[in-house]
């Protein structure tokens, strides 16, 4: 899965963090211009990265952005990708 691949409607993939039996998916809503983060663990994780990311984004629990700032500290969670990477959203 590549950055800016569509997860659902206006939600695009940014990055994922994997732990022993689950993961955290960071996404960006191109309509509200907000980052969104989801977490999931358990038996539904492990098929393939793409399926896992889609599953977490679709069925995972919301993960607080304040906590995501620590996990994804190398990403600017204030960035509006529709402006800085407009070529992906034409």
C-alpha positions as CSV (number, residue, x, y, z in Angstrom):
1,X,0.0,0.0,0.0
2,X,1.4,3.4,-1.0
3,X,0.9,6.8,0.5
4,X,-2.3,8.5,-0.7
5,X,-4.0,5.2,-1.8
6,X,-7.7,5.4,-1.2
7,X,-9.0,3.6,1.9
8,X,-12.6,4.6,1.7
9,X,-14.4,7.5,-0.1
10,X,-12.3,10.6,0.8
11,X,-9.9,8.9,3.2
12,X,-6.4,8.2,2.0
13,X,-3.6,6.1,3.5
14,X,-0.6,7.9,5.0
15,X,1.3,5.3,7.1
16,X,0.9,2.2,9.4
17,X,2.7,1.1,12.5
18,X,2.7,-2.6,13.2
19,X,3.0,-4.3,16.6
20,X,3.0,-8.0,17.6
21,X,-0.7,-8.7,16.9
22,X,-2.1,-5.6,15.3
23,X,-1.5,-2.2,13.9
24,X,-2.3,1.5,13.8
25,X,-3.2,3.2,10.6
26,X,-2.7,6.9,10.0
27,X,-5.0,8.3,7.3
28,X,-6.0,11.7,6.0
29,X,-9.5,12.9,5.2
30,X,-9.3,15.0,2.0
31,X,-12.7,16.7,2.7
32,X,-12.3,17.8,6.3
33,X,-8.4,18.2,5.9
34,X,-7.9,16.2,9.1
35,X,-5.7,13.3,10.0
36,X,-7.5,10.2,11.3
37,X,-6.1,7.3,13.1
38,X,-7.4,3.8,13.7
39,X,-6.2,0.8,15.8
40,X,-7.0,-2.9,15.7
41,X,-5.5,-6.1,17.0
42,X,-6.4,-9.7,17.1
43,X,-7.0,-12.6,14.7
44,X,-8.1,-10.5,11.8
45,X,-4.6,-9.1,11.3
46,X,-1.9,-10.8,9.3
47,X,-3.2,-11.7,5.8
48,X,-1.5,-9.0,3.8
49,X,-0.5,-5.4,4.4
50,X,-3.2,-4.0,2.1
51,X,-6.0,-6.1,3.5
52,X,-4.8,-5.4,7.1
53,X,-4.7,-1.6,6.4
54,X,-8.2,-1.7,4.8
55,X,-9.6,-3.8,7.7
56,X,-8.1,-1.5,10.4
57,X,-9.3,1.7,8.6
58,X,-12.8,0.2,8.1
59,X,-13.4,-1.6,11.3
60,X,-10.8,-0.5,13.8
61,X,-11.3,1.7,16.8
62,X,-10.5,5.4,16.6
63,X,-7.0,6.1,18.0
64,X,-6.4,9.5,19.6
65,X,-4.3,11.9,17.5
66,X,-2.4,13.1,20.6
67,X,-1.2,9.5,21.0
68,X,-0.6,9.2,17.2
69,X,1.8,12.1,17.5
70,X,4.1,9.9,19.5
71,X,3.8,6.9,17.2
72,X,4.2,8.9,14.0
73,X,6.5,11.6,15.4
74,X,8.2,12.0,12.0
75,X,4.9,13.1,10.3
76,X,3.5,16.6,10.5
77,X,-0.1,16.0,11.6
78,X,-0.9,19.6,10.7
79,X,0.0,19.2,7.0
80,X,-2.8,19.5,4.5
81,X,-1.8,17.0,1.8
82,X,-4.3,18.3,-0.7
83,X,-2.1,21.5,-0.8
84,X,1.4,20.0,-0.4
85,X,0.7,17.0,-2.7
86,X,-2.1,18.4,-4.9
87,X,-1.0,16.2,-7.9
88,X,-2.5,13.2,-6.1
89,X,-5.9,14.8,-5.6
90,X,-6.8,16.3,-8.9
